[in-house]
């Protein structure tokens, strides 16, 4: 059984594990990966704020995601600390080809609930992939402090993933959510199959 099959069931339902070569190149470009990670955390906080502002009538979602905004920003600050203490420089943001492709899969139109569900599932998928990559870093980096750092973030991201899925099932028929989630997972597999392996990108 190859690495894809043995790894598949250990992830948050992701259909294709990250190519092992990614962590090898990421280890050689820690400054770049940390800078990109910082921007990922900033975008995660901004995404939750955007959902709150765009769908204010969904009270449970607003109440559930408000503290997540603070958590994601705290993660941004924590990554910035890791950047500063190592003498690295915080550079400009890079285009996230992974997220751009996921955004193209968001269904347009439909009810407000259906629109919210699409965005919740996209965010869940990003959190799941981030969690998987944090796990790889926590197990393969040589820097012991960063290994522990990414282990803690992995646990947090897993919680956020569950949060988004639960919210989707709060507002939409769970069976309908599961069907759409499977479509998202299949699409993400195709994205990952053709995504360039870059050690300077978290995704």
N, C-alpha and C positions, 0 to 999 in steps of 0.2 A: 504494500500500500504506500503511495507516495505522500509527500509532505502535505499536499493539498487536502487529501482525504483524512489523514490522521489529525490534522489541525482543525478541520471544519467544525466538528462538534464541540470544540472547546471555546467557540466564540459566541457572541450574542446574536446568533442566528445568521451571521454573515455567511454568504454562499461561497466566498473565495477568500482565503487567508492572504495576508500581505506576503509578497514574494520575500523570502529570507534575505535576498540581496539588499533589500531596502535598509535594514538595520545595520548591515555592514558598511554601507556608504554613509549612513547617518552618523555612525560613530566617528567617521573621519571628518565630519563637518558640523561639530557640535554648536559652534557659534551661529551658523546659518539656521540650524534646526531649532535652536532656542529662540531666535528672533522670529522665525515663522510661527513657532508655537505661541509666542506672546500675542501675535496678531490674531491667531485662531481663538484665543481666550477673549480678546477684545471683541471679535466678531460674534462670539457666542453670547456675550453679555448684550451686545447691540441687537442681536436677533430676538432675544427674549423681550427686550424693551419694545422692539418693533411689533411683536405679537400682542403685547399688552395694549399698545396704542392703537393698533389696527383693529383689534377685536375686544374692546373694553366691556362689551355686554356679557362676556363669558366669565362670570364672577369666579368660578372655581379655578379657571386657568389663570386669571389675574393674580389671585391669592397664592397659587402654587408656584408661579414663575417669578413673582416679585423677589423672594429670597434667593432664587437661582441667579438673578442678575447680580446680586451682591457676591455670591459664591464665585461666579465666573470672573468678576472683576478682581476678587481676591486672588484667584488663580493667575490673572494677568500680572498682578503686583508680585506674586511669588516667583513667576518666571523672570520678571525684570530683576529681581534680587539675584537670581542665579546668573543672569547675564552680567550684572554689574560686578559681582564678587569675583568673577573670572576674568575681568578686564576686557570683556567683549563690548562691542558697540551696537547700539540699537539702530538698525537701518530702516529703510523704507519698506512698506508692505509689498508682497509679491502677489501676483495673480494666482488665485487658487483654482486651477483647472478642474479639480475634483468637484468642488462645490458648484462651479459654473455649470458643469454637466448635470448635476443633480437638480439645479434650479430649472433646467430645461424640461425636466420630467414632471414638474408641478402642473397639475391640471388647472386650466383657466376656467372661469365661470362657475356655475353651480351655486348652491346656497351658501350662506355665510358659514354654516357648520361644515359643509364640504370643503370650503376654502381653508378653514382653520385646520381641518384634519390633514390636508395636504402638507401644510407647513409644519405641523406637529410631527408627522412621519418623516419628513425630510430632516428635521432637527434630530429626531431619534436616530436616524441612520448615521448622521455625522458624529453623534456622540458614541455610537457603537464602534465605528471605525477608529475614532480617536482612542477609545478605551483599548481596543485591540493593539494599536500601535504603542500606547503607553506601556502595555504589558510587555511587548517586545523590548522596549527600551529598559524597563525595570529588570529584565532578566539578562540583558546582553551588554549593557554599558560597563566600562571598566571603572568609572567614577562611582564609588559607593554611595556618596551623598545623592547623586542624581538617580541612582537606582532606587533608593528609598523614596525620593521625591516623586518619581514616576509611578511607583507602586501606589502611593497615596492618591495621586491624581486618577489612576486607573479605577480605583474604588469609587471615587466621586463621580467620574464620568458614567460608570455603570448605573449609578443611581439616577443620573439625569436621563439616561436612555429609558429606564423604566418609567420615569416621571412622564415623559412625552407620550409613550405608548399608552399609559393609563389614562392620560388626559384625552387622547383620541377616542378611547373606548368609553369615556365618560359622556361624550357628546354625540357619538355615533354608534350605531349598532355594532357590537364587538365582532360579529361575523363579517360584516362589511369591511371593518377596519382590517381584520386579518387577511381578507382577500386582497385588499389594496396594498397591505404591507408586503405580502408575497410578491406583488408586482414591483414594488420598490426594491426589494432584495434582489430580484432577478435583474433589474436594470442596473443596480449598483455593481453586480457581478460583472456585467458587460463593461461598465466603466473601468473597473479595476483591471480587467483583462487587457485593456488597451492603454492604460495610463502609464506614462513614462516613469521609470524608477528614478527618483531624485532624492538624494540625501539632504537637500536643503529645503525640503518641504515636509510638513507633518502629514499631509495627505498626498 
